[in-house]
Amino acid sequence: MQKALIYILYTLGEHASLVRRVALWAVLAGVAVLLLHSTTWFESGYYTLVDNPPNRGAKALGTDTFGDRVDKIAYLDQGWSAADSLWYYNVDQGSDLLPYDFFLSLEQAGSQEAFRSDRNMNHYRYLPQTKSHANPDALPVGMVADQYRGKKYMGFTCAACHSSQVDYNGVGIRIDGGPSAADMDSFMHDLAASLDATRKDAAKKQRFIAAVLKGDEYSNAEQVAADLEIYTLRVQAYNYINESPTAYGYARLDAFGRIYNRVLEHVQTEETLLTALTDIVGASYQVPANLRPVLTQDNRDHVMGQLSYLLPHDQLQALRDRIFNRPDAPVSYPFVWDIPQHDFVQWNGIAANAGLGPVGRNTGEVIGVFGTLDWSQKPGWTVSSVIGGQGFGQKHISFESSVKVHNLKRIEQRLASLESPMWKDPATGLPTPDKQQVAKGEALFNIYCAGCHANIERASKDRRVVAHMDNVAREGTDPTMANNGVDYKGFSGILRNQYVSANEVGNILLDTKAPVAAILTKATLNVVATPDPDKWFFTRAADWAVDLLSAYRSNYIQPSVRSGDYSPDTTASPFESLRSYKGRSLNGIWATAPYLHNGSVPTLYDLLLPACETNLKPADGKCRPASFQLGSRELDVKKVGFLAPANGKEGFTFDTTQPGNSNAGHEYGTRDTKRLPALTDDQRWQLVEYLKTL
């Protein structure tokens, strides 16, 4: 019955004549009212019947640029059907990087090969897919079309950063919810270079415009050329704002640093920008006539992109450094199985999962990955602005955006059924762990590790994950990300004089300059409270009410205190608890290399060694590598991590001496203490063998 109903509904939209449509709607009206409230039911049927490409659309490319060879793709049993995976890959969350036809038509800077080619996307470690109904242009996992205010954009979904692949003996093992190996920073810089080359090279530009005009988004070459200028500047400005002295490389991103900067760009006012420019140039600064319209507009969308061609370079650089913070703390993409079951999430536990927490967290993520932010000042007040804590004043800030809050809630619901990948899954083809070694390793785990990394039943519907927060000073791991989360401040702009709840210690009044963590909290709350401007009035109102109510009523995670050894928040330092890192259950840890929050340790075996600079080497003289190569997905089945690129191929060199890259800390069991002796080398291998089984 399910397939029959889905087929009829699909036919209504695709093939049926007007008469047949009217008749079918009349028959199905009562059934639709009862059944279509369950979007999961409908989507499962849709993807099973209509969009069901072989092997979930995964594409094997043979030998790649890092020497990895993949001839076939395998999926593991993670509690998701093929329909679940395909929906997760293709569900739109409101990310608008650039016009969709631009992405399809763009050539690489140094050749005529498509920028979006499988070979190029795989080089950045995005996962290639075949063409399907929901993915008609065969974009990689996590890249989709978004419709916003009548325009079609290419943007990212959750799956772009939270899907992965581990290769072994010619098989690519796809991991839903796994930490991406993507090099997004290089992707963005190369995208900017390709757009700039297209703008400047007459032949490229001609080919590009001709290709874009084959779509249905543009009617003439002048429109294409104008948007090419706009989006080239936008991508360049994004990269300029987010310059980092520390290279990210594969499998890492300073997501919070970039989210912080996008929020700061979009809350600036004429007053804050003029104050900053006056401080930079001097008290005699006179605003040039061509600059005035940018500074005085109500809408703050992409203000740095607009200023980038109006200000001299030295002023632009000084303005950037005055307004923004350096995103210089790249961390590994988190794996997201068990995320809905956590009390606190993110490496530093900044996001509580209670109440609106999951929707707010995911809203911040979309802000970071290019959601269109049409934030502007308007007269009076609205229900949304009151819910967002702006009060009943004579003016309010409208937080309309492309963010698909309704879809974000559904994504979180779908993730609740995702389970961690198992090494012993027959689809992996991985060697069976030694049972005797596993038993010995389990005993060691209970002594050395279980205090912070509790074991859970991966498939239990009642599982809960308590994040064990450890103070970075005592943990000894690189503190950059945690410190940035607390110390970074910015101009509050349009949010000045608003109040923000600061964890358990009360409200913060946003001064001219305020903690960016507080500014982000206020902004995301208001975005969540604002109905989707693209939807029909009644649908918009219904979704808005359901989303807000269900976010509270259906969330089984209740407010709770943090667990662990951390410095608590105080009225003097309301975000102090963020100077800590999270220890969590390690189920599926074998598929999540490299390790530590900043990805500074290549394998699980290396994690059981001390950092070399501590001068506390074991008797055998072994310590964690000071540098290693990233890029390959080929699994090291002994040490558990990724091998270096094969056949002389060069990847990204991770240098632990660079700022933010320290591999020190979390050195439990690497040296004798009053409570426990250091692990022997045999014991390290036993522990690694056990970790494969979680």
C-alpha positions in Angstrom: 0.0 0.0 0.0 2.8 2.4 0.9 4.5 2.0 -2.5 1.2 2.4 -4.3 0.3 5.6 -2.5 3.8 7.0 -3.1 3.6 6.1 -6.8 0.3 7.9 -7.1 1.6 11.0 -5.4 4.7 11.0 -7.5 2.6 10.6 -10.7 0.5 13.6 -9.7 3.6 15.8 -9.9 5.3 14.3 -12.9 3.1 12.6 -15.4 -0.7 12.8 -14.9 -3.0 14.9 -17.0 -5.1 17.6 -15.3 -8.2 15.5 -15.3 -6.5 12.5 -13.8 -4.8 14.7 -11.2 -8.1 16.1 -10.0 -9.6 12.6 -9.8 -6.7 11.2 -8.0 -6.6 14.1 -5.5 -10.2 13.6 -4.8 -9.7 9.9 -4.0 -6.6 10.4 -2.0 -7.5 13.6 0.0 -8.7 11.7 3.1 -5.8 9.3 3.0 -3.3 12.1 2.5 -4.5 14.0 5.6 -4.0 10.9 7.7 -0.7 9.8 6.3 1.3 12.7 5.0 1.8 14.2 8.4 4.5 11.6 8.7 7.2 13.0 6.5 9.6 10.1 7.3 7.0 7.7 6.0 6.6 9.6 2.8 10.3 10.2 2.2 11.1 6.5 2.8 8.6 5.4 0.2 9.7 8.1 -2.2 13.4 7.1 -2.0 12.6 3.4 -2.1 10.3 3.6 -5.1 11.4 6.7 -7.1 15.0 7.5 -6.2 16.7 4.2 -5.5 19.9 4.1 -7.5 22.1 1.0 -7.1 24.3 1.0 -3.9 22.8 4.3 -2.7 24.3 6.1 -5.7 27.9 5.6 -4.6 30.5 5.7 -7.4 33.9 4.0 -7.4 36.6 5.8 -9.4 39.4 3.3 -9.5 42.8 4.7 -8.7 42.8 8.3 -7.5 45.4 11.1 -7.1 46.7 9.7 -3.8 47.2 6.1 -5.1 44.1 4.7 -3.5 42.3 2.1 -5.6 38.6 1.6 -5.1 36.8 -0.8 -7.5 33.5 -1.1 -5.5 31.7 0.5 -2.7 30.2 -1.3 0.4 27.8 0.0 3.0 27.6 -1.2 6.6 24.6 -1.9 8.8 24.2 1.3 10.7 20.5 1.2 11.3 19.7 3.1 8.2 18.1 1.9 5.0 19.2 3.0 1.6 16.3 5.5 1.6 17.6 7.0 4.9 21.0 7.5 3.4 19.8 9.0 0.2 17.4 11.4 2.0 20.3 12.5 4.3 22.6 13.1 1.4 20.0 15.2 -0.5 17.9 17.0 2.0 18.3 20.8 1.6 19.2 22.9 4.7 19.4 26.4 3.0 23.0 26.6 2.0 23.6 29.1 -0.9 27.2 29.1 -2.0 26.7 30.2 -5.6 24.2 29.9 -8.4 23.5 26.3 -9.2 24.2 26.6 -12.9 27.5 28.4 -12.1 28.7 25.4 -10.2 27.7 23.0 -13.0 29.3 25.2 -15.7 32.5 26.4 -14.0 35.9 25.2 -15.3 39.0 24.7 -13.2 41.4 27.7 -13.2 44.2 26.0 -15.2 42.2 23.8 -17.6 38.9 23.2 -19.3 38.0 20.3 -17.0 34.8 21.0 -15.0 35.5 22.2 -11.5 32.8 19.8 -10.3 34.2 16.8 -12.1 34.3 13.6 -10.1 38.1 13.5 -10.2 38.4 17.0 -8.8 35.7 16.6 -6.1 37.3 13.3 -5.0 40.7 15.1 -4.8 39.1 17.4 -2.1 37.8 14.1 -0.6 34.1 14.8 -1.3 32.4 11.5 -2.1 31.4 11.0 -5.8 27.8 9.9 -6.6 25.9 8.7 -9.7 23.0 10.5 -11.2 19.6 9.9 -9.6 16.2 11.5 -9.4 17.0 13.6 -6.3 20.5 14.2 -7.6 20.0 14.7 -11.4 23.5 16.2 -11.9 25.4 13.6 -10.0 26.9 16.0 -7.4 29.0 14.5 -4.6 27.5 13.5 -1.3 26.3 16.6 0.5 26.1 19.0 -2.4 22.6 19.9 -3.5 20.3 22.5 -5.0 18.6 25.1 -2.8 15.7 27.3 -3.9 15.5 30.7 -2.2 13.5 33.7 -3.2 13.2 32.5 -6.8 16.8 31.6 -7.3 18.5 28.2 -7.4 21.8 27.8 -5.6 24.4 25.0 -5.0 24.9 24.5 -1.3 26.1 22.0 1.3 24.1 19.6 3.4 25.1 18.0 6.7 26.3 15.0 4.8 29.1 17.0 3.1 31.0 17.2 6.4 29.5 14.2 8.2 29.9 11.3 5.7 33.1 9.4 5.1 34.8 6.5 3.4 37.5 4.1 4.6 39.3 2.0 1.9 40.6 -1.5 2.3 41.7 -3.9 -0.4 39.9 -2.2 -3.3 36.7 -1.7 -1.4 35.5 1.8 -0.4 33.6 1.4 2.9 31.0 4.2 3.1 30.3 5.5 6.7 27.1 7.4 7.2 27.7 10.1 9.8 31.4 9.6 9.7 33.9 12.5 9.9 34.6 13.8 6.4 38.1 13.8 5.1 37.3 16.9 3.0 39.7 19.8 2.5 37.1 22.5 2.4 39.6 25.3 2.7 41.5 24.3 -0.5 38.1 23.7 -2.2 37.1 27.3 -1.4 40.4 28.9 -2.5 40.4 26.9 -5.7 36.8 27.8 -6.3 37.7 31.5 -6.0 40.7 31.0 -8.4 38.4 29.3 -10.9 35.8 32.1 -10.7 38.5 34.7 -11.1 40.1 33.0 -14.1 36.7 32.7 -15.7 36.1 36.4 -15.1 39.5 37.4 -16.7 39.9 34.9 -19.5 37.8 35.8 -22.5 37.5 32.3 -23.9 36.7 30.8 -20.5 34.1 33.5 -19.9 32.5 32.9 -23.2 32.2 29.1 -22.6 31.0 29.7 -19.1 28.2 32.1 -20.1 27.1 29.8 -23.0 26.9 26.9 -20.6 25.0 28.8 -17.9 22.5 30.1 -20.5 21.5 26.5 -21.3 19.9 26.4 -17.9 16.7 28.2 -17.0 18.0 30.6 -14.4 19.4 33.4 -16.6 17.9 35.0 -19.8 20.9 36.9 -21.1 24.7 37.1 -21.0 24.7 40.4 -19.2 23.0 38.9 -16.2 25.5 36.0 -16.1 28.5 38.3 -16.3 27.1 40.6 -13.6 26.6 37.7 -11.2 30.0 36.3 -12.0 31.5 39.5 -10.7 29.3 39.4 -7.6 30.1 35.8 -6.7 33.7 36.0 -7.5 34.0 38.8 -5.0 31.9 37.0 -2.4 34.0 33.9 -2.4 37.2 35.9 -2.4 35.9 38.0 0.5 35.0 34.8 2.4 38.5 33.5 2.0 40.1 36.8 2.9 38.0 37.1 6.1 38.9 33.6 7.1 42.7 33.6 6.4 44.5 31.4 8.9 48.2 31.2 9.7 47.7 27.5 10.3 46.9 25.4 7.2 43.9 23.1 7.6 44.5 20.3 5.2 42.4 17.2 4.9 39.8 16.2 7.5 39.7 19.5 9.4 38.0 22.8 9.5 37.7 25.7 12.0 33.9 25.6 11.7 33.2 27.7 14.7 35.7 30.4 13.8 34.1 30.7 10.4 30.5 30.6 11.8 31.6 33.4 14.2 32.9 35.5 11.4 29.8 35.1 9.2 27.6 36.3 12.1 29.9 39.2 12.8 29.8 40.3 9.1 26.0 40.3 9.0 25.4 42.2 12.3 27.5 45.2 11.5 25.9 48.6 11.3 26.8 51.9 9.8 27.9 53.1 13.2 30.2 50.2 13.9 31.7 50.3 10.4 32.2 54.1 10.5 33.8 53.9 14.0 36.2 51.2 12.8 37.2 53.2 9.7 37.6 56.4 11.7 39.9 54.6 14.1 41.9 53.2 11.2 42.2 56.3 9.0 41.9 59.1 11.7 39.4 61.5 13.1 39.3 63.5 9.9 38.0 60.6 7.9 35.4 61.6 5.3 33.2 58.8 3.8 33.7 58.6 0.0 30.5 59.0 -1.9 30.7 55.5 -3.4 31.0 54.0 0.0 28.0 55.7 1.6 25.3 53.4 0.1 27.1 50.3 1.4 27.4 51.6 4.9 23.9 53.0 5.2 21.9 50.1 3.8 19.6 48.2 6.2 20.6 44.8 4.8 24.0 43.6 6.0 24.4 40.8 3.5 28.0 40.2 2.5 29.2 43.6 3.6 32.9 42.8 3.2 32.4 41.5 -0.3 30.8 44.9 -1.2 33.6 46.9 0.6 36.4 44.8 -1.0 36.3 46.8 -4.2 35.7 50.2 -2.6 38.4 50.4 0.1 42.2 50.6 -0.4 43.9 47.3 0.5 45.5 48.6 3.7 42.1 49.9 5.0 40.3 46.7 4.1 42.9 44.6 5.9 42.8 46.8 9.0 38.9 46.7 8.9 39.0 42.9 8.6 41.4 42.6 11.6 39.2 45.0 13.6 35.9 43.2 13.0 36.8 39.6 12.6 38.8 36.9 14.5 41.3 34.5 12.9 39.8 31.0 12.5 43.1 29.5 13.4 41.9 26.4 15.3 41.0 23.7 12.8 39.5 20.6 14.3 38.4 17.2 13.0 34.9 17.0 11.7 32.9 15.3 14.5 31.2 12.0 13.8 27.5 12.3 14.4 26.1 8.9 15.4 24.7 9.2 18.9 24.6 13.0 18.6 20.9 13.3 19.4 21.5 11.2 22.5 24.2 13.5 24.0 23.7 16.0 26.8 26.3 18.4 25.3 27.9 18.4 21.8 30.8 19.9 19.9 34.4 19.5 21.0 34.1 22.1 23.7 30.6 21.3 24.7 29.3 24.7 23.7 25.9 23.3 22.6 23.4 21.8 25.0 21.1 19.3 23.4 18.1 20.2 25.6 15.1 22.3 24.4 15.8 24.2 21.2 19.5 23.2 21.4 19.7 20.8 18.4 17.8 23.2 16.1 19.9 26.1 17.2 23.1 24.2 16.8 22.2 23.1 13.3 21.1 26.7 12.4 24.5 28.0 13.4 26.0 25.3 11.1 23.9 26.5 8.1 24.9 30.1 8.9 28.5 29.0 8.6 28.1 27.1 5.3 26.7 30.0 3.3 23.0 30.4 4.3 21.7 33.6 2.8 21.2 36.0 5.8 18.7 38.7 4.9 19.0 40.4 8.3 17.6 43.9 8.4 16.1 46.5 10.7 12.4 47.1 10.5 9.8 49.2 12.4 7.6 47.8 15.2 7.8 44.3 16.5 6.6 40.8 15.5 5.8 37.6 17.3 9.1 36.2 16.0 11.1 39.1 17.4 9.4 38.8 20.7 10.2 35.1 20.9 13.8 36.0 19.9 14.0 38.2 23.0 13.9 41.6 21.2 11.0 42.9 23.2 8.1 45.2 22.1 10.2 48.2 21.0 9.5 50.6 18.1 11.9 48.7 15.8 13.2 45.1 15.5 15.7 43.1 13.6 14.2 40.8 11.0 16.2 37.6 10.8 14.8 36.2 7.6 17.2 33.8 5.9 17.4 30.8 3.6 17.9 28.5 6.7 15.5 25.5 6.4 14.7 25.2 10.1 12.0 22.6 9.4 14.5 20.4 7.6 17.1 20.8 10.3 14.6 19.4 12.8 13.9 16.4 10.6 17.6 15.8 10.1 18.1 15.6 13.9 15.2 13.2 14.1 16.7 10.9 11.4 20.1 10.9 13.1 18.5 9.5 16.2 18.3 6.1 14.5 21.9 6.1 13.1 24.2 3.6 14.7 28.0 3.5 14.8 29.9 1.4 12.2 31.2 -2.0 13.3 34.6 -3.3 12.3 33.3 -6.9 12.4 30.5 -6.1 9.8 30.9 -8.6 7.0 30.7 -5.9 4.4 34.0 -4.4 5.6 36.2 -7.4 4.7 38.5 -6.4 7.5 40.6 -9.0 9.3 38.9 -10.4 12.4 40.4 -9.0 15.7 42.3 -11.6 17.8 39.9 -12.7 20.6 42.5 -13.2 23.2 44.1 -9.8 22.5 40.6 -8.2 22.6 39.8 -9.8 26.0 43.1 -8.4 27.4 42.5 -5.0 25.8 39.0 -4.8 27.3 40.4 -5.3 30.8 42.9 -2.5 30.1 40.2 -0.2 28.7 38.1 -0.6 31.9 41.2 0.4 34.0 42.6 3.3 31.9 39.8 4.6 29.7 36.3 3.9 30.9 36.2 6.7 33.4 35.9 9.3 30.5 34.7 7.0 27.6 31.7 5.1 28.9 30.7 2.0 26.9 27.1 2.1 25.5 24.8 -0.2 23.5 25.1 1.3 20.0 21.6 0.1 18.9 19.7 0.7 22.1 16.8 3.2 21.7 17.3 4.2 25.3 21.0 5.0 25.1 22.3 8.3 26.4 25.7 9.8 26.1 27.1 11.9 28.9 29.9 14.2 27.6 32.8 14.1 30.1 34.3 17.6 29.9 38.0 17.9 30.9 39.7 21.3 31.5 42.3 21.9 28.7 45.0 23.0 31.2 44.8 19.6 32.9 44.2 17.6 29.8 47.3 19.1 28.1 45.9 19.0 24.6 46.1 22.0 22.3 44.0 24.8 23.8 43.5 27.0 20.8 40.0 26.0 19.8 38.7 26.0 23.4 40.3 29.4 24.2 39.0 31.0 21.0 35.5 29.9 21.9 35.7 31.9 25.1 38.0 34.8 24.3 36.9 35.8 20.8 34.8 39.1 20.9 33.3 41.2 18.2 31.1 44.3 17.5 27.5 43.3 18.4 26.1 45.8 15.8 22.4 45.3 15.3 22.2 43.2 18.4 23.6 45.8 20.8 21.7 46.1 24.0 20.0 42.8 23.6 20.1 40.2 26.4 21.4 36.7 26.0 21.2 33.8 28.4 24.7 32.6 29.4 24.4 29.0 30.5 23.6 28.7 34.2 24.9 32.1 35.4 22.2 34.5 34.1 21.8 36.9 31.2 24.5 38.9 29.4 23.8 42.4 28.1 25.5 42.7 24.7 27.7 45.8 24.8 29.3 47.4 21.8 31.8 44.6 21.9 30.7 41.3 23.2 31.7 37.6 23.3 31.0 36.1 19.9 29.6 33.0 21.6 26.8 35.2 23.0 26.2 37.1 19.7 25.9 33.7 17.9 23.5 32.4 20.5 21.2 35.5 20.0 21.4 35.3 16.2 20.6 31.6 16.0 17.6 31.9 18.4 16.1 34.7 16.2 16.7 32.8 13.0 14.9 29.7 14.5 12.1 32.0 15.6 11.6 33.5 12.2 9.3 31.7 9.7 10.6 30.6 6.3 10.0 33.6 4.0 9.9 31.3 0.9 6.9 29.3 2.0 3.2 29.9 1.4 1.7 31.9 4.3 -0.3 29.1 5.8 2.4 26.5 5.3 5.0 28.9 6.8 2.8 29.5 9.8 2.1 25.8 10.4 5.7 24.7 10.0 6.9 27.5 12.3 4.5 26.6 15.1 5.1 22.9 14.8 8.9 23.3 14.7 9.0 25.5 17.8 6.6 23.3 19.8 8.0 20.0 18.8 11.5 21.1 19.4 10.6 21.3 23.1 8.0 18.6 23.4 9.7 15.9 21.3 13.2 16.4 22.7 13.8 13.8 25.3 17.1 15.4 26.4 16.4 17.6 29.4 18.6 20.4 30.8 21.4 19.0 33.0 24.7 20.1 34.5 27.9 19.3 32.8 29.9 16.2 33.8 33.6 16.1 34.3 36.6 18.0 35.6 36.3 21.5 34.2 36.3 25.1 35.4 32.6 26.2 35.9 31.0 29.3 34.5 30.9 32.3 36.8 29.3 35.7 36.5 32.8 37.1 35.9 33.6 34.5 33.2 30.2 33.2 31.9 31.7 30.9 29.2 34.7 29.5 31.2 33.4 26.0 31.0 34.1 26.1 27.3 37.8 25.8 28.1 37.5 22.1 28.0 37.2 19.2 25.6 34.7 16.4 25.5 35.3 12.7 26.1 32.6 10.5 24.7 31.7 6.9 24.0 34.2 5.4 21.5 31.9 3.1 19.6 33.0 3.3 15.9 36.2 5.0 16.8 38.2 2.8 14.4 36.6 4.7 11.5 37.3 8.2 12.6 41.0 8.9 12.2 43.0 11.1 12.7 42.7 11.5 16.4 42.5 14.1 19.2 40.2 17.1 18.6 42.6 18.7 16.2 43.4 15.6 14.2 47.1 15.7 15.3 47.6 12.0 15.9 47.4 9.7 12.9 46.5 6.3 14.5 45.0 4.8 17.7 48.4 3.1 18.4 50.2 6.5 18.2 47.6 7.9 20.6 48.8 5.5 23.2 52.3 7.0 23.0 53.4 10.3 24.6 54.2 13.4 22.6 57.9 13.6 21.8 58.3 17.1 23.3 57.3 16.0 26.7 60.6 14.2 27.2 58.6 11.4 28.8 59.2 8.7 26.3 58.6 5.1 27.3 61.6 2.8 27.8 61.4 1.7 24.1 61.8 5.3 23.0 58.6 5.5 21.0 56.6 8.7 20.8 53.9 10.3 18.6 55.0 11.4 15.1 55.8 15.1 14.8 54.5 15.1 11.2 52.6 12.8 8.9 50.9 12.7 5.6 47.1 13.0 5.0 45.0 12.4 2.0 44.8 8.7 1.6 41.7 6.8 2.8 43.4 3.5 2.9 43.0 1.9 6.3 46.0 0.9 8.4 44.4 -2.2 9.9 47.2 -2.7 12.4 47.7 0.7 14.0 44.1 1.8 13.0 44.3 5.1 11.1 45.1 6.0 7.5 48.2 5.0 5.6 50.3 7.6 3.9 49.6 8.2 0.2 50.9 5.3 -2.0 53.3 5.1 -4.9 55.2 8.3 -4.1 52.1 10.4 -4.1 52.2 13.5 -1.9 49.4 14.5 0.4 49.1 17.2 3.0 51.8 17.3 5.6 50.4 17.7 9.1 53.1 19.6 11.1 52.5 19.4 14.8 54.8 22.3 15.5 52.4 24.8 13.9 50.1 26.9 16.1 46.9 24.9 17.0 48.5 21.6 15.8 50.1 20.4 19.0 49.7 16.6 19.6 50.5 16.8 23.3 48.0 15.8 26.0 45.6 12.9 26.6 48.7 10.9 27.5 46.9 8.4 29.8 48.8 5.2 30.2 51.9 6.6 28.4 53.9 7.1 31.7 53.9 5.8 35.2 51.7 7.6 37.7 51.0 7.0 41.4 47.8 5.3 40.5 48.7 3.3 37.3 51.9 2.1 35.6 52.6 3.0 31.9 51.3 0.6 29.3 53.8 -1.8 27.9 54.0 -2.1 24.1 52.2 -5.4 24.2 49.4 -3.8 26.2 49.1 -1.0 23.6 48.5 -3.5 20.9 45.9 -5.3 23.1 44.1 -2.0 23.7 44.1 -1.2 20.0 42.7 -4.6 19.2 39.9 -4.0 21.6 39.1 -0.6 20.3 38.5 -2.2 16.9 35.5 -4.0 18.3 33.6 -1.0 19.8 
